[in-house]
């Protein structure tokens, strides 16, 4: 997250991180978690070319009877159309201009975690700790 603060500043986007004071240590692969959060934050920053805010809320709690790490990323971008939502996890799908993105970020994220239903401008995911 610290490395992305400079990227966010250049785009006039403020990052707010809330860990709710929870003990977030678990048996999760830190490389996978870093990859997921990086891809989500990059997309959230790029969704606001005129600047804005990205909120990240991380907590622990139950899900389907297991202890899970919950991560919610919310940005102030325009959201996604229904057509985009249908394809957002497809490898190589992108809404960016040619050369501006590979279309792999959310596909990689999807491969790493189980997704909860999308809401406008918010992605929430959880995985067992």
Protein Blocks (a to p, Z undefined) as FASTA:
>chain_A
ZZmmmmmmmnopacdddehhpafbdfbdfklmmmmmmmmmmmmmmmmmnopadddddddd
deehiacdddddddfbebjafklmmmmmpghiafbdehiaghlmmmmmmmmpccddddeh
iacddddZZ
